[in-house]
């Protein structure tokens, strides 16, 4: 699904009052991230998953310093007693800044969000998942193993 800049900006503007959802999870993906030792946090990976017996679409938006740097929608087939998942190709790599990740299921009006820039330079991974009962949740892991292999942004 191709998204225009206008659609990205409209979605970003609609996110003002998005709520937080998240728990710690576990992941071992080897991904690049954003942030560094200057106090900016890094995003090591994003993943979406569906365990429900119905198809779902998960929408993701990553903003750096309030500007969209990644927007994608992912159609996930019904789990049917298995997990359908996808690791998201990163388009947010390479620069420091305040990073916020937004998640939305299907055509919902509200977005869940997580601001990973806590000023401590921590690294996070995130997974948005629809469970077997059709409930949508977002899990975050602080300093997953992928962070050890995640390059930090450098300035020239």
Backbone as JSON Lines, residues from 0, in Angstrom:
{"i":0,"aa":"X","n":[0.84,-1.17,0.0],"ca":[0.0,0.0,0.0],"c":[0.89,1.24,0.0]}
{"i":1,"aa":"X","n":[0.76,2.07,-1.01],"ca":[1.53,3.3,-1.09],"c":[0.79,4.4,-0.37]}
{"i":2,"aa":"X","n":[1.5,5.13,0.46],"ca":[0.91,6.21,1.23],"c":[1.53,7.52,0.79]}
{"i":3,"aa":"X","n":[0.67,8.51,0.52],"ca":[1.18,9.8,0.1],"c":[1.64,10.6,1.31]}
{"i":4,"aa":"X","n":[2.46,11.6,1.06],"ca":[2.93,12.48,2.13],"c":[1.74,13.15,2.81]}
{"i":5,"aa":"X","n":[0.74,13.54,2.03],"ca":[-0.45,14.18,2.6],"c":[-1.15,13.24,3.58]}
{"i":6,"aa":"X","n":[-1.29,11.96,3.22],"ca":[-1.91,10.98,4.12],"c":[-1.07,10.81,5.38]}
{"i":7,"aa":"X","n":[0.25,10.79,5.23],"ca":[1.12,10.65,6.4],"c":[0.95,11.83,7.34]}
{"i":8,"aa":"X","n":[0.94,13.04,6.79],"ca":[0.81,14.22,7.63],"c":[-0.57,14.3,8.27]}
{"i":9,"aa":"X","n":[-1.61,13.88,7.53],"ca":[-2.95,13.87,8.11],"c":[-3.02,12.89,9.27]}
{"i":10,"aa":"X","n":[-2.42,11.72,9.09],"ca":[-2.42,10.73,10.17],"c":[-1.62,11.22,11.36]}
{"i":11,"aa":"X","n":[-0.49,11.85,11.09],"ca":[0.34,12.37,12.18],"c":[-0.42,13.43,12.97]}
{"i":12,"aa":"X","n":[-1.17,14.27,12.29],"ca":[-1.94,15.3,12.97],"c":[-3.07,14.72,13.8]}
{"i":13,"aa":"X","n":[-3.59,13.57,13.42],"ca":[-4.7,12.95,14.14],"c":[-4.24,12.2,15.37]}
{"i":14,"aa":"X","n":[-2.95,12.15,15.61],"ca":[-2.42,11.34,16.7],"c":[-2.29,12.08,18.02]}
{"i":15,"aa":"X","n":[-2.67,13.32,18.08],"ca":[-2.41,14.16,19.24],"c":[-2.72,13.54,20.59]}
{"i":16,"aa":"X","n":[-3.83,12.85,20.73],"ca":[-4.23,12.34,22.03],"c":[-4.12,10.82,22.11]}
{"i":17,"aa":"X","n":[-3.21,10.26,21.36],"ca":[-3.07,8.8,21.36],"c":[-2.62,8.3,22.72]}
{"i":18,"aa":"X","n":[-3.13,7.14,23.13],"ca":[-2.79,6.57,24.44],"c":[-1.6,5.63,24.37]}
{"i":19,"aa":"X","n":[-1.07,5.31,25.52],"ca":[0.09,4.43,25.64],"c":[-0.39,3.01,25.91]}
{"i":20,"aa":"X","n":[0.23,2.03,25.27],"ca":[-0.01,0.63,25.57],"c":[1.32,-0.08,25.45]}
{"i":21,"aa":"X","n":[1.66,-0.91,26.4],"ca":[2.91,-1.63,26.24],"c":[3.26,-2.48,27.44]}
{"i":22,"aa":"X","n":[3.98,-3.53,27.16],"ca":[4.5,-4.44,28.17],"c":[5.88,-4.86,27.68]}
{"i":23,"aa":"X","n":[6.63,-5.48,28.54],"ca":[7.93,-5.98,28.11],"c":[7.75,-7.33,27.44]}
{"i":24,"aa":"X","n":[8.53,-7.57,26.42],"ca":[8.5,-8.84,25.72],"c":[9.91,-9.32,25.51]}
{"i":25,"aa":"X","n":[10.1,-10.25,24.58],"ca":[11.45,-10.75,24.31],"c":[11.64,-10.85,22.83]}
{"i":26,"aa":"X","n":[12.83,-10.49,22.36],"ca":[13.12,-10.55,20.94],"c":[14.62,-10.67,20.73]}
{"i":27,"aa":"X","n":[14.99,-11.3,19.63],"ca":[16.42,-11.45,19.33],"c":[16.75,-11.0,17.92]}
{"i":28,"aa":"X","n":[15.91,-10.18,17.31],"ca":[16.15,-9.73,15.94],"c":[17.43,-8.91,15.86]}
{"i":29,"aa":"X","n":[18.11,-9.01,14.74],"ca":[19.31,-8.22,14.51],"c":[18.95,-7.11,13.54]}
{"i":30,"aa":"X","n":[18.64,-5.95,14.08],"ca":[18.19,-4.83,13.27],"c":[19.01,-3.59,13.59]}
{"i":31,"aa":"X","n":[19.03,-2.65,12.69],"ca":[19.64,-1.35,12.94],"c":[18.63,-0.46,13.63]}
{"i":32,"aa":"X","n":[19.08,0.62,14.26],"ca":[18.16,1.48,14.99],"c":[18.48,2.94,14.83]}
{"i":33,"aa":"X","n":[17.9,3.74,15.72],"ca":[18.1,5.17,15.72],"c":[18.49,5.59,17.13]}
{"i":34,"aa":"X","n":[19.3,6.59,17.25],"ca":[19.69,7.1,18.56],"c":[21.16,6.89,18.81]}
{"i":35,"aa":"X","n":[21.6,7.18,20.04],"ca":[23.0,7.01,20.32],"c":[23.34,7.3,21.75]}
{"i":36,"aa":"X","n":[24.63,7.46,22.02],"ca":[25.13,7.66,23.36],"c":[24.92,9.09,23.86]}
{"i":37,"aa":"X","n":[24.33,9.95,23.06],"ca":[24.13,11.34,23.46],"c":[22.83,11.53,24.22]}
{"i":38,"aa":"X","n":[22.22,10.47,24.7],"ca":[20.98,10.56,25.46],"c":[19.76,10.22,24.64]}
{"i":39,"aa":"X","n":[19.9,10.12,23.31],"ca":[18.77,9.72,22.48],"c":[18.61,8.2,22.56]}
{"i":40,"aa":"X","n":[17.37,7.76,22.63],"ca":[17.11,6.33,22.66],"c":[17.11,5.77,21.25]}
{"i":41,"aa":"X","n":[17.22,4.44,21.16],"ca":[17.25,3.76,19.87],"c":[16.07,2.82,19.75]}
{"i":42,"aa":"X","n":[15.61,2.63,18.52],"ca":[14.57,1.67,18.21],"c":[15.23,0.54,17.42]}
{"i":43,"aa":"X","n":[15.4,-0.62,18.07],"ca":[16.13,-1.73,17.45],"c":[15.3,-2.49,16.44]}
{"i":44,"aa":"X","n":[13.99,-2.64,16.69],"ca":[13.14,-3.38,15.75],"c":[11.68,-3.04,15.98]}
{"i":45,"aa":"X","n":[10.88,-3.27,14.96],"ca":[9.42,-3.26,15.03],"c":[8.94,-4.55,14.4]}
{"i":46,"aa":"X","n":[7.95,-5.16,15.0],"ca":[7.39,-6.41,14.48],"c":[5.88,-6.37,14.67]}
{"i":47,"aa":"X","n":[5.14,-6.97,13.74],"ca":[3.69,-7.1,13.86],"c":[3.35,-8.58,13.79]}
{"i":48,"aa":"X","n":[2.28,-8.98,14.52],"ca":[1.91,-10.4,14.56],"c":[0.4,-10.54,14.71]}
{"i":49,"aa":"X","n":[-0.14,-11.65,14.2],"ca":[-1.56,-11.95,14.3],"c":[-1.74,-13.4,14.72]}
{"i":50,"aa":"X","n":[-2.41,-13.61,15.86],"ca":[-2.76,-14.95,16.33],"c":[-4.25,-15.22,16.19]}
{"i":51,"aa":"X","n":[-5.02,-14.2,15.8],"ca":[-6.47,-14.3,15.69],"c":[-6.84,-15.13,14.46]}
{"i":52,"aa":"X","n":[-8.07,-15.66,14.45],"ca":[-8.55,-16.45,13.32],"c":[-9.19,-15.57,12.24]}
{"i":53,"aa":"X","n":[-8.97,-14.26,12.32],"ca":[-9.43,-13.32,11.3],"c":[-8.24,-12.53,10.77]}
{"i":54,"aa":"X","n":[-8.33,-12.11,9.52],"ca":[-7.3,-11.24,8.95],"c":[-7.36,-9.89,9.63]}
{"i":55,"aa":"X","n":[-6.2,-9.23,9.77],"ca":[-6.13,-7.89,10.36],"c":[-5.09,-7.08,9.62]}
{"i":56,"aa":"X","n":[-5.24,-5.75,9.73],"ca":[-4.25,-4.82,9.21],"c":[-3.72,-3.99,10.36]}
{"i":57,"aa":"X","n":[-2.4,-3.95,10.51],"ca":[-1.76,-3.15,11.55],"c":[-1.06,-1.98,10.85]}
{"i":58,"aa":"X","n":[-1.33,-0.76,11.35],"ca":[-0.73,0.45,10.81],"c":[0.35,0.94,11.77]}
{"i":59,"aa":"X","n":[1.49,1.33,11.24],"ca":[2.62,1.82,12.04],"c":[3.05,3.19,11.54]}
{"i":60,"aa":"X","n":[3.41,4.05,12.48],"ca":[3.97,5.36,12.16],"c":[5.11,5.62,13.12]}
{"i":61,"aa":"X","n":[6.28,5.96,12.6],"ca":[7.43,6.33,13.42],"c":[7.72,7.8,13.12]}
{"i":62,"aa":"X","n":[7.79,8.61,14.18],"ca":[8.12,10.02,14.01],"c":[9.44,10.32,14.71]}
{"i":63,"aa":"X","n":[10.27,11.14,14.07],"ca":[11.5,11.63,14.67],"c":[11.38,13.14,14.75]}
{"i":64,"aa":"X","n":[11.48,13.68,15.96],"ca":[11.33,15.12,16.18],"c":[10.03,15.64,15.58]}
{"i":65,"aa":"X","n":[8.96,14.85,15.7],"ca":[7.64,15.26,15.23],"c":[7.39,15.09,13.75]}
{"i":66,"aa":"X","n":[8.37,14.64,13.0],"ca":[8.23,14.44,11.56],"c":[8.14,12.95,11.24]}
{"i":67,"aa":"X","n":[7.21,12.54,10.37],"ca":[7.12,11.12,10.0],"c":[8.37,10.65,9.26]}
{"i":68,"aa":"X","n":[8.96,9.54,9.73],"ca":[10.1,8.94,9.04],"c":[9.79,7.52,8.58]}
{"i":69,"aa":"X","n":[8.65,6.99,9.02],"ca":[8.21,5.67,8.57],"c":[6.7,5.6,8.71]}
{"i":70,"aa":"X","n":[6.05,5.13,7.66],"ca":[4.61,4.89,7.7],"c":[4.38,3.61,6.92]}
{"i":71,"aa":"X","n":[3.68,2.65,7.51],"ca":[3.39,1.42,6.78],"c":[2.14,0.77,7.32]}
{"i":72,"aa":"X","n":[1.49,0.01,6.45],"ca":[0.33,-0.79,6.82],"c":[0.65,-2.22,6.44]}
{"i":73,"aa":"X","n":[0.3,-3.15,7.33],"ca":[0.67,-4.55,7.13],"c":[-0.55,-5.43,7.25]}
{"i":74,"aa":"X","n":[-0.91,-6.08,6.13],"ca":[-2.02,-7.02,6.12],"c":[-1.51,-8.36,6.62]}
{"i":75,"aa":"X","n":[-2.11,-8.82,7.71],"ca":[-1.7,-10.09,8.32],"c":[-2.82,-11.11,8.18]}
{"i":76,"aa":"X","n":[-2.5,-12.23,7.57],"ca":[-3.48,-13.3,7.39],"c":[-3.9,-13.86,8.73]}
{"i":77,"aa":"X","n":[-5.06,-14.5,8.75],"ca":[-5.55,-15.14,9.97],"c":[-4.52,-16.12,10.5]}
{"i":78,"aa":"X","n":[-4.39,-16.14,11.84],"ca":[-3.41,-17.01,12.46],"c":[-3.76,-18.48,12.35]}
{"i":79,"aa":"X","n":[-5.07,-18.81,12.5],"ca":[-5.52,-20.2,12.42],"c":[-4.61,-21.14,13.2]}
{"i":80,"aa":"X","n":[-4.52,-20.9,14.5],"ca":[-3.73,-21.72,15.43],"c":[-2.21,-21.62,15.19]}
{"i":81,"aa":"X","n":[-1.78,-20.57,14.55],"ca":[-0.36,-20.28,14.4],"c":[-0.21,-18.76,14.39]}
{"i":82,"aa":"X","n":[1.0,-18.29,14.45],"ca":[1.25,-16.85,14.45],"c":[1.71,-16.41,13.06]}
{"i":83,"aa":"X","n":[1.03,-15.41,12.52],"ca":[1.47,-14.75,11.3],"c":[2.21,-13.5,11.73]}
{"i":84,"aa":"X","n":[3.49,-13.37,11.37],"ca":[4.24,-12.2,11.83],"c":[5.14,-11.66,10.73]}
{"i":85,"aa":"X","n":[5.59,-10.44,10.96],"ca":[6.47,-9.77,10.0],"c":[7.36,-8.79,10.76]}
{"i":86,"aa":"X","n":[8.65,-8.81,10.47],"ca":[9.57,-7.8,10.99],"c":[9.61,-6.68,9.96]}
{"i":87,"aa":"X","n":[9.5,-5.45,10.44],"ca":[9.37,-4.29,9.57],"c":[10.74,-3.8,9.11]}
{"i":88,"aa":"X","n":[10.88,-3.59,7.8],"ca":[12.12,-3.03,7.27],"c":[12.24,-1.59,7.76]}
{"i":89,"aa":"X","n":[13.4,-1.26,8.26],"ca":[13.58,0.04,8.9],"c":[13.9,1.14,7.9]}
{"i":90,"aa":"X","n":[13.11,2.19,7.97],"ca":[13.38,3.39,7.18],"c":[13.72,4.56,8.1]}
{"i":91,"aa":"X","n":[13.82,4.29,9.4],"ca":[14.08,5.32,10.39],"c":[15.54,5.33,10.87]}
{"i":92,"aa":"X","n":[16.4,4.59,10.22],"ca":[17.79,4.44,10.64],"c":[18.61,5.67,10.28]}
{"i":93,"aa":"X","n":[19.58,6.0,11.12],"ca":[20.62,6.91,10.71],"c":[20.65,8.3,11.3]}
{"i":94,"aa":"X","n":[19.69,8.69,12.11],"ca":[19.76,10.03,12.69],"c":[19.18,10.01,14.09]}
{"i":95,"aa":"X","n":[19.73,10.87,14.93],"ca":[19.26,10.96,16.31],"c":[18.04,11.86,16.38]}
{"i":96,"aa":"X","n":[17.33,11.77,17.49],"ca":[16.19,12.64,17.71],"c":[15.2,12.0,18.65]}
{"i":97,"aa":"X","n":[14.15,12.75,18.95],"ca":[13.08,12.21,19.78],"c":[12.2,11.34,18.9]}
{"i":98,"aa":"X","n":[12.1,10.06,19.25],"ca":[11.38,9.09,18.43],"c":[10.12,8.64,19.15]}
{"i":99,"aa":"X","n":[8.99,8.7,18.44],"ca":[7.72,8.2,18.95],"c":[7.18,7.2,17.95]}
{"i":100,"aa":"X","n":[6.68,6.07,18.45],"ca":[6.13,5.02,17.61],"c":[4.63,4.96,17.87]}
{"i":101,"aa":"X","n":[3.83,4.92,16.78],"ca":[2.38,4.84,16.87],"c":[1.91,3.55,16.22]}
{"i":102,"aa":"X","n":[0.87,2.93,16.8],"ca":[0.32,1.67,16.33],"c":[-1.2,1.8,16.25]}
{"i":103,"aa":"X","n":[-1.81,1.21,15.21],"ca":[-3.27,1.21,15.09],"c":[-3.71,-0.08,14.42]}
{"i":104,"aa":"X","n":[-4.81,-0.65,14.89],"ca":[-5.35,-1.9,14.33],"c":[-6.51,-1.6,13.4]}
{"i":105,"aa":"X","n":[-6.5,-2.23,12.24],"ca":[-7.56,-2.12,11.25],"c":[-7.95,-0.66,11.03]}
{"i":106,"aa":"X","n":[-9.22,-0.33,11.09],"ca":[-9.67,1.04,10.84],"c":[-9.97,1.81,12.1]}
{"i":107,"aa":"X","n":[-9.35,1.45,13.21],"ca":[-9.61,2.13,14.49],"c":[-9.31,3.62,14.38]}
{"i":108,"aa":"X","n":[-10.05,4.42,15.14],"ca":[-9.84,5.87,15.16],"c":[-8.66,6.26,16.04]}
{"i":109,"aa":"X","n":[-8.4,5.48,17.08],"ca":[-7.36,5.84,18.04],"c":[-6.08,5.03,17.8]}
{"i":110,"aa":"X","n":[-4.97,5.68,18.1],"ca":[-3.65,5.08,17.98],"c":[-3.07,4.84,19.36]}
{"i":111,"aa":"X","n":[-2.3,3.78,19.52],"ca":[-1.48,3.57,20.72],"c":[-0.12,4.16,20.39]}
{"i":112,"aa":"X","n":[0.56,4.74,21.38],"ca":[1.86,5.35,21.1],"c":[2.85,5.06,22.21]}
{"i":113,"aa":"X","n":[4.12,5.19,21.87],"ca":[5.2,5.03,22.83],"c":[6.33,5.96,22.43]}
{"i":114,"aa":"X","n":[6.72,6.83,23.35],"ca":[7.83,7.76,23.12],"c":[9.09,7.11,23.65]}
{"i":115,"aa":"X","n":[9.98,6.68,22.75],"ca":[11.16,5.94,23.22],"c":[12.28,6.85,23.67]}
{"i":116,"aa":"X","n":[12.15,8.15,23.49],"ca":[13.24,9.05,23.89],"c":[13.07,9.45,25.34]}
{"i":117,"aa":"X","n":[13.63,8.63,26.23],"ca":[13.52,8.9,27.67],"c":[14.74,9.64,28.19]}
{"i":118,"aa":"X","n":[15.66,10.02,27.32],"ca":[16.83,10.8,27.71],"c":[17.97,9.99,28.31]}
{"i":119,"aa":"X","n":[17.78,8.68,28.45],"ca":[18.81,7.84,29.05],"c":[19.63,7.09,28.01]}
{"i":120,"aa":"X","n":[19.27,7.23,26.76],"ca":[20.01,6.53,25.71],"c":[19.71,5.05,25.67]}
{"i":121,"aa":"X","n":[18.56,4.63,26.18],"ca":[18.2,3.22,26.17],"c":[17.8,2.78,24.76]}
{"i":122,"aa":"X","n":[17.73,1.48,24.59],"ca":[17.36,0.88,23.32],"c":[16.11,0.02,23.54]}
{"i":123,"aa":"X","n":[15.19,0.06,22.59],"ca":[13.93,-0.66,22.72],"c":[13.63,-1.45,21.46]}
{"i":124,"aa":"X","n":[12.84,-2.5,21.63],"ca":[12.22,-3.22,20.54],"c":[10.73,-3.2,20.79]}
{"i":125,"aa":"X","n":[9.92,-3.31,19.75],"ca":[8.47,-3.26,19.92],"c":[7.79,-4.27,19.01]}
{"i":126,"aa":"X","n":[6.7,-4.86,19.53],"ca":[5.88,-5.76,18.74],"c":[4.41,-5.44,18.98]}
{"i":127,"aa":"X","n":[3.67,-5.23,17.89],"ca":[2.23,-5.05,17.95],"c":[1.6,-6.38,17.57]}
{"i":128,"aa":"X","n":[0.68,-6.88,18.42],"ca":[0.14,-8.22,18.2],"c":[-1.36,-8.26,18.45]}
{"i":129,"aa":"X","n":[-2.06,-9.01,17.59],"ca":[-3.46,-9.34,17.8],"c":[-3.46,-10.75,18.37]}
{"i":130,"aa":"X","n":[-4.01,-10.92,19.59],"ca":[-3.99,-12.24,20.21],"c":[-5.13,-13.11,19.68]}
{"i":131,"aa":"X","n":[-5.21,-14.34,20.16],"ca":[-6.2,-15.3,19.7],"c":[-7.64,-14.89,19.95]}
{"i":132,"aa":"X","n":[-7.86,-13.93,20.85],"ca":[-9.21,-13.43,21.13],"c":[-9.51,-12.14,20.35]}
{"i":133,"aa":"X","n":[-8.61,-11.73,19.48],"ca":[-8.82,-10.52,18.69],"c":[-8.44,-9.24,19.41]}
{"i":134,"aa":"X","n":[-7.81,-9.35,20.59],"ca":[-7.39,-8.18,21.35],"c":[-6.04,-7.68,20.83]}
{"i":135,"aa":"X","n":[-5.91,-6.37,20.72],"ca":[-4.71,-5.74,20.19],"c":[-3.85,-5.22,21.33]}
{"i":136,"aa":"X","n":[-2.57,-5.54,21.3],"ca":[-1.66,-5.06,22.33],"c":[-0.3,-4.75,21.74]}
{"i":137,"aa":"X","n":[0.45,-3.94,22.46],"ca":[1.79,-3.58,22.03],"c":[2.75,-3.92,23.16]}
{"i":138,"aa":"X","n":[3.81,-4.65,22.84],"ca":[4.8,-5.06,23.82],"c":[6.12,-4.39,23.49]}
{"i":139,"aa":"X","n":[6.78,-3.91,24.53],"ca":[8.08,-3.27,24.38],"c":[9.09,-4.01,25.21]}
{"i":140,"aa":"X","n":[10.31,-4.09,24.7],"ca":[11.4,-4.68,25.45],"c":[12.52,-3.66,25.52]}
{"i":141,"aa":"X","n":[12.97,-3.4,26.72],"ca":[14.08,-2.48,26.92],"c":[15.39,-3.25,26.82]}
{"i":142,"aa":"X","n":[16.3,-2.75,26.02],"ca":[17.62,-3.34,25.82],"c":[17.58,-4.81,25.41]}
{"i":143,"aa":"X","n":[16.84,-5.16,24.34],"ca":[16.86,-6.55,23.86],"c":[18.23,-6.88,23.29]}
{"i":144,"aa":"X","n":[18.54,-8.17,23.09],"ca":[19.83,-8.55,22.53],"c":[20.14,-7.85,21.2]}
{"i":145,"aa":"X","n":[19.12,-7.52,20.42],"ca":[19.34,-6.82,19.15],"c":[20.03,-5.48,19.36]}
{"i":146,"aa":"X","n":[19.86,-4.88,20.52],"ca":[20.48,-3.58,20.78],"c":[22.0,-3.66,20.83]}
{"i":147,"aa":"X","n":[22.53,-4.81,21.21],"ca":[23.98,-4.97,21.26],"c":[24.58,-4.89,19.86]}
{"i":148,"aa":"X","n":[23.78,-5.23,18.86],"ca":[24.24,-5.21,17.48],"c":[23.68,-4.02,16.72]}
{"i":149,"aa":"X","n":[22.98,-3.11,17.42],"ca":[22.34,-1.97,16.77],"c":[23.3,-0.8,16.71]}
{"i":150,"aa":"X","n":[23.67,-0.37,15.5],"ca":[24.57,0.77,15.41],"c":[23.88,2.04,15.89]}
{"i":151,"aa":"X","n":[24.67,2.94,16.46],"ca":[24.13,4.22,16.88],"c":[24.38,5.23,15.78]}
{"i":152,"aa":"X","n":[23.56,6.26,15.77],"ca":[23.73,7.31,14.77],"c":[25.0,8.09,15.07]}
{"i":153,"aa":"X","n":[25.67,8.52,14.05],"ca":[26.88,9.32,14.24],"c":[26.71,10.62,13.47]}
{"i":154,"aa":"X","n":[27.36,11.63,13.97],"ca":[27.33,12.9,13.24],"c":[28.7,13.14,12.63]}
{"i":155,"aa":"X","n":[28.7,13.76,11.48],"ca":[29.97,14.0,10.77],"c":[30.4,15.42,10.96]}
